[in-house]
Amino acid sequence: MPQAPSLFTLAAALALVAGPAFAQQDIDAQIPDLANLPDLTAELQKQLDSDGGSLKLADRRYRITKPLEVDLARHGMVGIRAENGSATLIMDGPGPAIRIKGSHEGTAGPNTFKPETWRERMPIIEGIVILGHHPEADGIELVQCVQPIVTRVSVRGCRHGIRLATRNRNVTISDCHLYENEGVGIYLDDVNLHQINISNCHISYNREGGIVVRDGNVRNLQVTGCDIEANMPGDTETPTKTANILLDVSGSAGDKTKSIAEVAITGCTIQHSANYGGDQGKTVAPGGANIRLAGKEVWPIDSVTISGNVISDTTINVEIDHSMDITLSGNTFFAPKPDHLVVSNSQRVTLSGNTFNPRQFERPGALRFIDSQDCIVSGSSIHAARSEDGALILENCDGFVIDGLNLTDCARGIVIKNSRDLLVSDCRVARTDAGAADLEIDASSRDVTLGDNRFTGSRKVAPEALAD
């Protein structure tokens, strides 16, 4: 039987549900003389302009009320750095604390660069803490930049941490802390952007999502080695459709120019906070997901690899809709509330070498495929899925290969409804609940081939569903 979850301390529970208001209060407490700090916006902007767009900040606090604007077309290559990595910008007004704007209108191909664009290459922001003290304060905004690098930066208490807009190319974001912001941690906001690497970052408690790609034309997004946690509402009363990683073109249904493809999410811990909210009877951020692919019929999200991650503790651990050519391999899933995986309206989703376990919780933990085609589910273990609908469910599906699964201690086994042209082979189903079947195939299914499976319990298979 699953063990009862351990109790959190009051402080830990409060930390999980604390929102930006808590961040603002904490910043006020951290800087009690904030109201008396002078507005240094004009001074810093003058320094930027007189030093060719570069800025070196001393180890102190700087209060600003307007964005520090860097025009790369005017200044060329620039850098904004802290002398010793402990300078703090307090954004006490609307807009980003730092906005870097270039003029690049081409792709990443060298032949699309204008000669003057090479003068704008590789703007760097490094070693700075940004604290938001205004409801519309953002951290950093990048517009039409080539090879920008944001590294060793912390953003807290803002609306969005890092926002990319209009067009950018070859972006690197590394070793950053994007923590407890009102909006999104890293926001690709309707941007034309190919080639972006996000690595070795902590992205946590950003209430509208951790890494969010919404519309735009995005290719070659790599998210590697990050800890991405609780990026959704922090209470049990606010429903959400955001995610720790959200790829979303669902709002531009008829527009073929807005699309997302060629994404790799590897070696990350992605989790929280459906189960760990203090009250085990309620779900924190109901509707949230760890990874959510929200595509569209006219141009599905495609060519996404999700590999080698630890994924846990949201309403749905991974949700995939209107997507194609998606690979989930070598991931560890636990603590869903209710389900591990929901795939709908998708093609060629390959699921291999994963483990699914509720761990210390008792959870439905189903894997659901709905209205999908030509998918592979193989070489994975599904343990203690308590869903009464089944541990693995196919409904209105076509052309699946189900191979080498090990289902143990589930409430119900593999359930196939109104599906056709399926191969189910080399699977083992053991210790399914008494009275439930290891395998169920209804009479509306057709052309199902069974081979070399081991079912220790009963089967409910309509004869007409089996292939000749």
C-alpha positions as CSV (number, residue, x, y, z in Angstrom):
1,M,0.0,0.0,0.0
2,P,1.3,3.5,-0.7
3,Q,2.6,5.3,2.4
4,A,0.9,8.4,3.7
5,P,2.6,11.6,2.6
6,S,4.8,13.3,5.2
7,L,3.5,16.5,6.8
8,F,5.0,19.8,5.8
9,T,5.8,22.4,8.3
10,L,3.7,25.5,8.3
11,A,6.6,27.5,7.0
12,A,7.0,25.1,4.0
13,A,3.3,25.1,3.2
14,L,3.3,28.9,3.3
15,A,6.3,29.1,1.0
16,L,4.6,26.8,-1.5
17,V,1.5,29.0,-1.8
18,A,3.0,32.4,-1.3
19,G,2.5,34.7,-4.2
20,P,4.0,38.0,-5.5
21,A,2.3,40.0,-2.7
22,F,4.5,38.0,-0.4
23,A,7.5,38.9,-2.5
24,Q,6.7,42.6,-2.4
25,Q,6.3,42.5,1.4
26,D,9.6,40.7,1.6
27,I,11.4,43.2,-0.6
28,D,10.0,46.0,1.6
29,A,11.3,44.2,4.7
30,Q,14.6,43.5,3.0
31,I,15.1,47.2,2.0
32,P,13.3,49.2,4.8
33,D,14.7,52.5,3.4
34,L,13.4,51.9,-0.1
35,A,11.2,54.9,-0.1
36,N,14.1,57.1,0.7
37,L,16.4,55.8,-2.1
38,P,16.9,58.3,-4.8
39,D,15.7,57.7,-8.4
40,L,18.9,57.0,-10.3
41,T,17.2,56.3,-13.7
42,A,18.5,59.5,-15.4
43,E,22.0,59.1,-13.9
44,L,22.4,55.5,-15.1
45,Q,20.9,56.2,-18.5
46,K,23.4,59.1,-18.9
47,Q,26.2,56.7,-18.0
48,L,24.9,54.1,-20.5
49,D,24.8,56.7,-23.3
50,S,28.2,58.3,-22.5
51,D,29.9,54.9,-22.2
52,G,28.7,53.5,-25.6
53,G,25.9,51.5,-24.1
54,S,27.9,49.6,-21.5
55,L,27.4,49.9,-17.8
56,K,29.4,48.6,-14.9
57,L,27.4,48.6,-11.6
58,A,29.0,48.9,-8.2
59,D,28.0,46.6,-5.3
60,R,25.0,48.7,-4.2
61,R,21.3,49.2,-4.6
62,Y,20.0,51.3,-7.5
63,R,16.4,52.4,-7.6
64,I,15.0,53.2,-11.0
65,T,11.5,54.2,-12.2
66,K,11.9,53.8,-16.0
67,P,13.6,51.2,-18.2
68,L,17.3,51.5,-18.9
69,E,17.3,51.6,-22.7
70,V,20.1,50.3,-24.8
71,D,19.9,51.0,-28.5
72,L,22.3,48.6,-30.3
73,A,22.0,50.4,-33.6
74,R,23.4,53.4,-31.9
75,H,26.0,51.9,-29.6
76,G,27.0,48.6,-31.1
77,M,28.1,45.7,-28.9
78,V,27.4,46.4,-25.2
79,G,27.7,44.8,-21.8
80,I,25.8,45.5,-18.5
81,R,27.6,43.9,-15.6
82,A,28.0,44.1,-11.9
83,E,31.6,44.7,-10.6
84,N,31.5,41.8,-8.2
85,G,28.2,40.2,-8.9
86,S,26.1,41.8,-6.1
87,A,24.6,45.0,-7.7
88,T,20.8,45.3,-7.3
89,L,18.4,47.2,-9.6
90,I,15.1,48.0,-8.0
91,M,12.5,48.6,-10.7
92,D,10.0,50.9,-9.1
93,G,8.1,51.7,-12.3
94,P,6.4,50.0,-15.2
95,G,8.3,48.2,-18.0
96,P,11.6,46.3,-18.0
97,A,14.5,47.3,-15.8
98,I,16.7,46.7,-18.8
99,R,15.6,46.8,-22.4
100,I,18.1,46.0,-25.2
101,K,16.9,46.7,-28.7
102,G,18.7,45.8,-31.8
103,S,17.8,46.1,-35.5
104,H,18.3,42.6,-36.9
105,E,15.6,41.6,-39.4
106,G,17.2,38.5,-40.9
107,T,17.6,34.9,-39.8
108,A,20.6,33.2,-38.1
109,G,22.2,32.8,-41.6
110,P,25.2,35.0,-42.1
111,N,24.0,36.0,-45.5
112,T,21.0,37.7,-43.9
113,F,23.1,40.0,-41.7
114,K,23.5,43.6,-42.7
115,P,27.1,44.9,-42.1
116,E,25.9,47.1,-39.2
117,T,24.2,44.1,-37.5
118,W,27.6,42.6,-36.7
119,R,28.3,45.7,-34.6
120,E,25.3,44.7,-32.5
121,R,26.4,41.1,-31.8
122,M,26.4,39.5,-28.4
123,P,25.1,42.1,-25.9
124,I,25.7,40.7,-22.4
125,I,23.8,41.1,-19.1
126,E,25.7,39.5,-16.3
127,G,25.8,39.3,-12.5
128,I,22.9,41.6,-11.6
129,V,19.9,41.2,-9.2
130,I,16.7,42.8,-10.3
131,L,13.9,43.3,-7.8
132,G,10.4,44.5,-8.9
133,H,8.6,47.0,-6.9
134,H,5.7,47.9,-9.3
135,P,2.9,45.7,-10.6
136,E,4.0,46.2,-14.2
137,A,7.8,46.0,-13.6
138,D,9.6,43.4,-15.7
139,G,13.2,42.2,-15.4
140,I,14.8,42.2,-18.9
141,E,13.4,42.6,-22.4
142,L,15.3,41.6,-25.6
143,V,14.1,42.9,-29.0
144,Q,15.7,42.2,-32.3
145,C,19.0,41.1,-30.7
146,V,21.6,38.7,-32.2
147,Q,23.6,36.4,-29.8
148,P,22.4,38.0,-26.6
149,I,23.7,36.4,-23.4
150,V,22.0,36.7,-20.0
151,T,23.9,35.0,-17.3
152,R,24.2,34.9,-13.5
153,V,21.1,37.2,-13.2
154,S,18.4,37.0,-10.6
155,V,14.9,38.4,-11.1
156,R,12.3,38.5,-8.3
157,G,9.1,40.3,-7.5
158,C,8.5,41.4,-11.1
159,R,5.8,40.7,-13.6
160,H,7.9,38.8,-16.2
161,G,11.5,37.8,-15.6
162,I,13.0,37.8,-19.1
163,R,10.8,38.6,-22.1
164,L,11.8,38.1,-25.7
165,A,9.7,40.1,-28.2
166,T,9.5,40.8,-32.0
167,R,12.6,38.9,-33.3
168,N,15.8,37.5,-31.8
169,R,18.4,35.0,-32.8
170,N,20.9,32.8,-31.1
171,V,20.0,33.6,-27.5
172,T,21.8,32.1,-24.4
173,I,20.2,32.3,-21.0
174,S,22.3,30.4,-18.3
175,D,22.9,30.2,-14.6
176,C,20.0,32.5,-13.8
177,H,17.4,32.6,-10.9
178,L,14.0,33.6,-12.0
179,Y,12.0,33.3,-8.8
180,E,8.6,34.4,-7.5
181,N,7.4,36.7,-10.2
182,E,3.8,37.6,-11.0
183,G,3.9,36.6,-14.6
184,V,6.3,34.3,-16.6
185,G,9.9,33.4,-15.8
186,I,11.2,33.3,-19.4
187,Y,8.5,34.5,-21.8
188,L,8.8,34.1,-25.6
189,D,6.0,36.5,-26.4
190,D,4.9,36.1,-30.0
191,V,8.5,36.3,-31.1
192,N,10.2,35.2,-34.2
193,L,13.1,33.3,-32.6
194,H,15.3,30.5,-33.8
195,Q,18.2,29.1,-31.7
196,I,17.8,29.7,-28.0
197,N,19.6,27.7,-25.2
198,I,18.2,27.9,-21.6
199,S,20.5,26.0,-19.3
200,N,21.5,25.5,-15.6
201,C,18.7,27.9,-14.4
202,H,16.4,27.8,-11.4
203,I,12.9,28.9,-12.6
204,S,10.4,28.8,-9.7
205,Y,7.2,30.3,-8.4
206,N,6.4,32.4,-11.4
207,R,2.6,32.4,-11.3
208,E,1.8,32.5,-15.1
209,G,4.4,29.8,-16.1
210,G,8.0,29.0,-16.0
211,I,9.1,28.9,-19.6
212,V,6.2,30.0,-21.8
213,V,6.3,30.1,-25.6
214,R,3.2,31.7,-27.0
215,D,2.6,32.1,-30.7
216,G,5.4,33.5,-32.8
217,N,7.7,31.4,-35.0
218,V,10.0,29.5,-32.7
219,R,12.5,26.8,-33.6
220,N,15.5,25.2,-31.9
221,L,14.6,25.8,-28.2
222,Q,16.9,23.8,-25.9
223,V,16.0,23.6,-22.2
224,T,18.8,21.6,-20.4
225,G,19.8,21.0,-16.8
226,C,17.3,23.3,-15.2
227,D,15.2,23.1,-12.0
228,I,11.7,24.3,-12.9
229,E,9.2,24.3,-10.0
230,A,5.7,25.6,-9.1
231,N,5.3,28.0,-11.9
232,M,1.6,28.4,-11.6
233,P,-0.9,29.9,-9.1
234,G,0.0,29.1,-5.5
235,D,-3.5,28.3,-4.1
236,T,-6.2,25.7,-4.4
237,E,-8.9,28.2,-5.7
238,T,-7.4,29.5,-8.9
239,P,-7.8,27.2,-11.9
240,T,-5.0,27.5,-14.6
241,K,-4.0,26.2,-18.0
242,T,-0.4,27.3,-17.6
243,A,2.6,25.0,-17.0
244,N,6.2,24.8,-15.8
245,I,7.0,24.6,-19.6
246,L,4.2,25.8,-21.9
247,L,4.3,25.7,-25.7
248,D,1.1,27.3,-26.9
249,V,-0.2,28.2,-30.3
250,S,-3.8,27.3,-29.6
251,G,-4.9,30.9,-29.6
252,S,-3.9,31.5,-33.2
253,A,-6.0,28.6,-34.7
254,G,-6.1,29.7,-38.3
255,D,-2.7,31.4,-38.6
256,K,0.0,29.2,-40.3
257,T,2.7,31.9,-39.6
258,K,2.6,31.1,-35.9
259,S,4.2,27.8,-35.1
260,I,6.5,26.0,-32.7
261,A,8.9,23.1,-33.6
262,E,12.3,21.6,-32.9
263,V,12.4,21.6,-29.1
264,A,14.5,19.6,-26.6
265,I,13.7,19.4,-22.9
266,T,16.4,17.3,-21.3
267,G,17.9,16.6,-17.9
268,C,15.6,18.8,-15.9
269,T,13.6,18.5,-12.7
270,I,10.1,19.8,-13.4
271,Q,7.6,19.7,-10.6
272,H,5.1,21.2,-8.1
273,S,2.6,21.9,-6.6
274,A,-0.6,19.9,-6.9
275,N,0.0,17.5,-4.0
276,Y,2.3,19.5,-1.7
277,G,0.0,22.4,-0.7
278,G,-0.6,21.6,2.9
279,D,-4.2,20.3,2.5
280,Q,-4.0,16.8,0.8
281,G,-7.7,17.0,0.0
282,K,-7.3,19.9,-2.4
283,T,-5.2,20.5,-5.5
284,V,-2.9,23.5,-5.7
285,A,-3.1,25.2,-9.1
286,P,-5.9,22.9,-10.4
287,G,-5.4,22.3,-14.1
288,G,-1.7,23.0,-14.2
289,A,0.8,20.8,-15.9
290,N,4.6,20.3,-15.9
291,I,4.8,20.3,-19.7
292,R,1.9,21.3,-21.8
293,L,2.0,21.3,-25.6
294,A,-1.1,23.2,-26.9
295,G,-1.0,23.0,-30.6
296,K,-3.6,23.6,-33.4
297,E,-5.0,21.7,-36.3
298,V,-3.7,23.9,-39.0
299,W,-0.1,23.5,-37.9
300,P,0.5,21.2,-34.9
301,I,3.5,21.6,-32.6
302,D,6.1,19.2,-33.9
303,S,9.5,17.6,-33.4
304,V,9.8,17.8,-29.6
305,T,12.1,15.6,-27.5
306,I,11.4,15.3,-23.7
307,S,14.2,13.1,-22.3
308,G,15.9,12.2,-19.1
309,N,13.7,14.5,-16.8
310,V,12.2,14.0,-13.4
311,I,8.5,15.1,-13.8
312,S,6.1,15.2,-10.9
313,D,3.3,16.8,-8.8
314,T,0.9,18.7,-11.1
315,T,-2.7,18.1,-12.1
316,I,-1.4,16.5,-15.3
317,N,2.3,15.8,-15.5
318,V,2.4,16.1,-19.3
319,E,-0.4,17.2,-21.7
320,I,-0.1,17.0,-25.4
321,D,-2.7,18.3,-27.8
322,H,-2.6,18.8,-31.6
323,S,1.1,17.8,-31.8
324,M,3.1,15.4,-33.9
325,D,6.5,13.7,-33.9
326,I,6.9,13.9,-30.1
327,T,9.3,11.7,-28.2
328,L,9.2,11.1,-24.4
329,S,12.0,8.8,-23.3
330,G,13.9,7.9,-20.2
331,N,11.8,10.2,-17.9
332,T,10.7,9.4,-14.3
333,F,7.1,10.4,-13.5
334,F,5.5,10.5,-10.1
335,A,2.8,12.2,-8.0
336,P,0.2,13.1,-10.6
337,K,-3.1,14.6,-9.5
338,P,-4.9,12.9,-11.3
339,D,-3.1,11.8,-14.4
340,H,0.5,11.3,-15.7
341,L,-0.1,11.8,-19.4
342,V,-2.9,13.0,-21.7
343,V,-2.4,12.9,-25.4
344,S,-5.1,14.1,-27.8
345,N,-5.5,14.9,-31.5
346,S,-1.9,14.0,-32.1
347,Q,0.2,11.8,-34.4
348,R,3.4,9.8,-33.9
349,V,3.9,10.3,-30.2
350,T,6.6,7.9,-29.0
351,L,6.7,6.9,-25.4
352,S,9.6,4.7,-24.4
353,G,11.8,3.8,-21.4
354,N,9.8,5.8,-18.8
355,T,8.6,5.0,-15.3
356,F,5.3,6.0,-13.9
357,N,4.7,5.7,-10.1
358,P,2.5,7.7,-7.7
359,R,5.3,7.2,-5.1
360,Q,4.0,8.0,-1.6
361,F,0.5,9.0,-2.8
362,E,-2.5,7.1,-4.0
363,R,-3.4,8.7,-7.4
364,P,-5.3,7.8,-10.5
365,G,-2.1,8.0,-12.6
366,A,-3.5,7.1,-16.0
367,L,-1.9,7.4,-19.4
368,R,-4.7,8.5,-21.8
369,F,-4.5,8.6,-25.6
370,I,-7.6,10.2,-27.3
371,D,-8.3,10.7,-31.0
372,S,-4.6,10.0,-31.9
373,Q,-2.8,8.0,-34.6
374,D,0.4,6.0,-35.2
375,C,1.8,6.3,-31.7
376,I,4.2,3.9,-29.9
377,V,4.0,3.0,-26.2
378,S,6.9,0.7,-25.2
379,G,9.4,-0.4,-22.7
380,S,7.9,1.4,-19.7
381,S,6.6,0.6,-16.2
382,I,3.3,1.8,-14.9
383,H,2.9,1.1,-11.2
384,A,-0.1,1.6,-8.8
385,A,-2.3,3.6,-11.2
386,R,-5.5,3.8,-9.3
387,S,-7.7,5.2,-12.2
388,E,-10.9,3.2,-12.5
389,D,-10.8,4.1,-16.2
390,G,-7.6,2.1,-16.7
391,A,-3.9,2.5,-16.4
392,L,-3.4,2.8,-20.2
393,I,-6.4,4.0,-22.1
394,L,-6.8,4.3,-25.9
395,E,-10.0,5.9,-27.1
396,N,-10.8,6.6,-30.8
397,C,-7.2,5.8,-31.7
398,D,-5.6,4.2,-34.8
399,G,-2.3,2.6,-35.7
400,F,-0.7,2.1,-32.3
401,V,2.1,-0.2,-31.2
402,I,2.0,-1.2,-27.6
403,D,5.0,-3.2,-26.6
404,G,7.0,-4.3,-23.6
405,L,4.9,-2.6,-20.8
406,N,5.0,-3.8,-17.2
407,L,1.8,-2.8,-15.4
408,T,1.7,-3.7,-11.7
409,D,-0.8,-3.1,-8.8
410,C,-3.1,-1.0,-10.9
411,A,-6.8,-0.7,-10.3
412,R,-7.5,-1.6,-14.0
413,G,-5.2,-2.6,-16.8
414,I,-5.1,-1.7,-20.5
415,V,-8.4,-0.4,-21.9
416,I,-9.0,0.0,-25.6
417,K,-12.2,1.7,-26.9
418,N,-13.3,2.3,-30.5
419,S,-9.8,1.9,-31.8
420,R,-8.3,0.0,-34.7
421,D,-5.2,-1.4,-36.3
422,L,-3.3,-2.0,-33.0
423,L,-0.5,-4.3,-32.0
424,V,-0.3,-5.3,-28.3
425,S,2.7,-7.5,-27.6
426,D,5.2,-8.6,-24.9
427,C,3.3,-6.8,-22.1
428,R,2.9,-8.0,-18.5
429,V,0.0,-7.0,-16.3
430,A,0.1,-8.2,-12.7
431,R,-1.9,-7.8,-9.5
432,T,-4.8,-5.8,-11.1
433,D,-7.6,-5.2,-8.6
434,A,-10.0,-8.1,-8.1
435,G,-12.9,-7.9,-10.4
436,A,-11.0,-5.7,-12.9
437,A,-9.5,-7.0,-16.1
438,D,-5.8,-6.8,-17.2
439,L,-6.9,-6.1,-20.8
440,E,-10.2,-4.8,-22.2
441,I,-11.1,-4.3,-25.8
442,D,-14.6,-3.3,-26.7
443,A,-16.7,-4.5,-29.6
444,S,-16.3,-1.2,-31.6
445,S,-12.6,-1.8,-31.9
446,R,-11.1,-3.6,-35.0
447,D,-7.9,-5.2,-36.2
448,V,-6.2,-5.6,-32.9
449,T,-3.3,-8.1,-32.8
450,L,-2.2,-9.7,-29.5
451,G,1.2,-11.4,-29.2
452,D,3.3,-13.0,-26.4
453,N,1.7,-11.1,-23.5
454,R,1.4,-12.3,-19.9
455,F,-1.9,-11.4,-18.2
456,T,-2.2,-12.8,-14.7
457,G,-5.8,-11.8,-14.3
458,S,-8.9,-11.8,-16.5
459,R,-9.4,-10.4,-20.0
460,K,-12.5,-8.9,-21.5
461,V,-11.9,-8.9,-25.3
462,A,-14.6,-8.7,-27.9
463,P,-13.9,-11.4,-30.5
464,E,-14.8,-9.2,-33.4
465,A,-12.1,-6.7,-32.3
466,L,-9.3,-9.1,-33.0
467,A,-7.4,-9.2,-36.3
468,D,-7.9,-12.4,-38.4
